[in-house]
């Protein structure tokens, strides 16, 4: 099949390699001209574009069978620190979805759209004790609302011949690629002793990068539609799970400063019932890849 991947950074790059190795014809996007040579080594076509560029989107999706949306964005450097910019974040997610909506007439053969969103879309889920895909989302921030807006635009494209699948993923961990910390320990220790604007009582909600890649393939193979929570089997709270990492390193505890802002629990049973088997259900493969040859 012809598969276009919007956003070929951490997850998207791994997905491109994995799916091409399975015999698919892969197109990828990047916003950085300097990455073209790198991406040409793992994809059949590289398109330099922002996801919100409608003309480029038409070029990208023409003749494609599948579109995978694994984009990320919104991070900018200010005063020596990296922070999230809401306008850029909105453009990266909602802008890309709107671009796809506007260009959809160029994709007569498109059978499926799969989007890797975020479990943060649930907000506190209205205080529900058990949160699954049927639980109404109550996003707690403008950034979380962006995911809901993106999902709604994409589901508007679903019809009898075109499926839309949304994975609400946990925080992605896995092997180190580039300079961004990806391992659980290396990404957790810098938070020691600091106030962190998340609910420590919410579930840890994490997922290995390679399970995200495998889930993308699973969605394609099984023609999935609808929303699926994509997290591993760790059921501890953030405070408990990440606290153990901090304690083992002899560091000061994280100060969780947004009590009650996250869901009380999060279920991954729907995806399991569909037949998906996690490759790293318990973080034993943190820092490793289990799909690379």
C-alpha positions in Angstrom: 0.0 0.0 0.0 0.9 3.6 -0.4 1.3 5.2 3.0 1.9 8.9 3.8 3.3 9.8 7.2 2.9 13.4 8.3 5.7 14.1 10.8 8.8 11.8 10.6 10.5 12.6 13.9 10.7 10.1 16.7 7.6 7.9 16.1 7.1 8.8 12.5 10.6 8.0 11.5 10.5 4.5 13.2 7.1 3.9 11.6 8.5 4.7 8.1 11.3 2.2 8.6 9.0 -0.5 9.9 6.3 -0.1 7.3 8.8 0.2 4.4 10.4 -3.1 5.6 7.0 -4.7 5.3 6.8 -3.7 1.6 4.7 -0.6 1.7 5.5 2.5 -0.4 6.3 5.2 2.1 6.0 9.0 1.8 7.1 11.2 4.7 7.0 14.9 5.6 9.5 17.1 7.4 9.6 20.8 8.0 13.4 20.8 7.9 15.3 20.8 4.6 18.4 19.5 6.4 16.6 16.2 7.1 15.8 15.3 3.5 18.9 13.1 2.9 18.3 11.2 6.2 14.7 10.6 5.3 15.4 9.6 1.7 17.3 6.6 3.2 14.1 5.3 4.8 11.3 6.5 2.6 10.3 6.4 -1.1 9.4 10.1 -1.1 10.1 13.1 1.1 7.9 16.2 1.1 9.2 19.3 2.8 6.1 21.0 4.2 4.1 22.2 7.2 1.1 20.1 7.9 -1.1 23.1 7.5 0.1 23.8 4.0 -3.0 22.9 1.9 -1.2 22.8 -1.5 1.5 20.6 -0.2 -1.1 18.4 1.6 -2.8 17.8 -1.7 0.5 16.9 -3.3 1.2 14.5 -0.4 -2.1 12.6 -0.2 -2.8 12.2 -3.9 -2.9 8.5 -4.7 -2.3 7.4 -1.1 -4.1 4.5 0.5 -3.3 5.4 4.1 -2.4 8.7 5.9 -0.7 8.5 9.3 -0.6 11.6 11.4 2.3 11.4 13.8 3.2 15.1 13.9 4.4 17.1 16.8 5.1 20.7 17.2 4.8 23.9 19.1 8.1 23.9 21.0 10.1 27.1 20.8 13.2 28.4 22.6 12.7 31.5 24.7 15.3 32.9 27.1 17.3 29.7 26.8 14.4 27.5 27.7 12.1 25.4 25.5 8.4 26.2 26.0 5.2 25.3 24.2 3.6 28.0 22.1 -0.2 27.5 21.8 -0.4 29.1 18.3 2.3 26.8 16.9 0.8 23.8 18.7 -2.6 24.5 17.2 -1.1 24.9 13.8 0.8 21.7 14.1 -2.2 19.6 15.1 -5.5 21.3 14.2 -3.9 23.1 11.2 -2.8 19.8 9.8 -6.2 18.2 10.3 -7.9 21.2 8.6 -5.4 21.0 5.8 -6.3 17.4 5.3 -10.0 18.2 5.3 -9.5 20.9 2.7 -7.4 18.7 0.4 -9.4 15.4 0.8 -10.8 15.6 -2.7 -7.3 14.9 -4.0 -7.2 11.5 -2.3 -9.8 9.4 -4.1 -8.1 6.2 -3.0 -7.6 7.1 0.7 -8.9 4.2 2.8 -7.8 5.2 6.3 -6.5 8.0 8.5 -4.7 7.2 11.7 -3.8 9.9 14.2 -1.6 9.6 17.3 -3.2 12.0 19.7 -2.9 12.1 23.5 -4.7 10.7 26.6 -4.5 14.3 28.0 -7.6 14.9 25.9 -9.6 13.3 28.7 -8.7 16.0 31.2 -10.0 14.8 34.5 -12.8 12.9 32.6 -15.4 14.5 34.9 -14.0 12.7 37.9 -14.9 9.2 36.5 -13.4 6.3 38.4 -12.7 4.2 35.4 -11.8 6.0 32.2 -12.3 4.3 28.9 -13.0 5.4 25.3 -16.6 6.0 26.1 -15.8 8.4 28.9 -16.6 12.0 27.9 -13.5 14.1 27.5 -13.1 17.3 29.6 -9.8 18.8 28.4 -8.2 20.8 31.2 -6.1 23.2 29.1 -6.1 24.8 25.7 -3.3 22.4 24.6 -5.5 19.4 25.5 -8.4 21.0 23.6 -6.3 21.1 20.5 -6.3 17.2 20.5 -10.1 17.2 20.7 -10.5 19.7 17.9 -8.1 17.7 15.8 -10.0 14.5 16.4 -13.3 16.1 15.5 -12.0 17.4 12.2 -10.6 14.0 11.3 -13.7 12.1 12.3 -15.6 14.4 10.0 -13.8 12.7 7.1 -15.0 9.2 7.9 -17.4 7.6 5.5 -18.4 4.2 4.2 -15.1 3.7 2.4 -12.7 5.7 4.6 -11.9 4.9 8.2 -10.5 7.2 10.9 -8.7 5.8 13.9 -7.4 7.9 16.8 -4.9 6.6 19.3 -4.9 8.5 22.6 -1.4 7.6 23.5 0.4 7.9 26.8 3.8 9.6 27.2 6.1 7.9 24.7 9.4 6.4 26.0 11.9 4.2 24.3 15.4 4.1 22.7 17.4 7.3 22.5 17.3 9.0 19.1 19.0 12.4 18.7 19.4 14.7 21.7 15.9 14.6 23.2 15.8 12.4 26.3 13.6 9.3 25.6 14.4 6.8 28.4 12.2 6.9 31.5 15.1 7.6 33.9 16.9 10.2 31.9 13.6 12.1 31.3 12.4 11.8 34.9 15.5 12.8 36.9 15.6 16.4 35.7 12.2 16.9 37.5 13.6 15.9 40.9 12.7 18.4 43.6 10.9 20.7 41.1 7.2 21.7 40.8 5.6 19.9 37.9 2.2 21.1 36.5 0.6 17.6 36.4 -1.6 15.6 38.7 0.5 13.1 40.6 -2.6 11.1 41.4 -3.3 10.5 37.7 -2.1 7.2 36.1 1.4 7.1 34.8 0.0 6.5 31.3 3.1 5.6 29.3 3.8 3.7 26.1 6.9 2.4 24.3 7.6 4.0 20.9 7.8 0.6 19.3 4.3 -0.3 20.6 3.0 2.9 19.0 4.6 1.9 15.7 3.2 -1.6 16.0 -0.2 -0.2 16.8 -0.1 1.9 13.7 0.5 -1.2 11.6 -2.2 -3.0 13.6 -4.7 -0.3 12.8 -3.9 -0.6 9.1 -4.0 -4.4 9.1 -7.3 -4.5 11.0 -9.0 -1.4 9.4 -9.6 0.1 12.8 -11.9 3.1 13.3 -12.8 5.1 16.4 -10.8 6.0 19.5 -8.4 3.6 21.3 -6.3 4.3 24.4 -2.7 3.3 23.7 -0.9 2.9 27.0 1.0 0.0 28.6 -0.1 -2.0 31.6 1.5 0.2 34.3 -1.5 1.1 36.6 0.5 3.1 39.2 -0.1 6.8 39.7 2.5 9.3 38.3 3.6 10.1 41.9 4.2 6.4 42.6 5.8 5.3 39.4 8.0 8.2 38.7 8.7 8.6 42.4 10.4 5.2 42.5 12.8 6.3 39.7 13.6 9.5 41.7 14.0 7.6 45.0 16.3 5.0 43.4 18.6 7.8 42.3 18.6 9.4 45.7 17.0 12.6 44.5 14.4 14.9 46.0 10.7 14.0 45.2 8.9 15.6 42.4 6.3 18.3 43.5 3.1 17.5 41.7 1.2 20.8 41.7 -2.0 20.1 39.7 -4.0 17.8 42.0 -7.3 16.5 40.5 -6.6 17.6 37.0 -6.0 14.1 35.6 -8.2 11.1 35.3 -8.3 8.5 38.1 -7.6 5.6 35.9 -7.1 4.8 32.2 -8.1 1.5 30.5 -6.3 0.0 27.5 -8.8 -3.0 27.3 -10.5 -1.9 24.1 -7.3 -2.2 22.1 -6.5 -5.5 23.7 -10.0 -6.8 22.9 -9.3 -5.9 19.3 -6.4 -8.3 19.4 -3.4 -6.0 20.0 -0.6 -7.5 22.2 1.8 -5.1 23.9 5.5 -5.7 23.2 6.5 -3.8 26.4 3.6 -3.9 28.9 5.8 -3.2 31.9 8.7 -0.9 30.7 11.2 -3.8 30.8 12.4 -2.7 27.3 12.8 1.0 28.2 15.8 2.4 26.2 15.7 -0.5 23.8 14.1 -1.1 20.4 12.3 -4.3 19.8 11.3 -3.7 16.2 14.6 -2.8 14.6 16.3 -5.5 12.7 
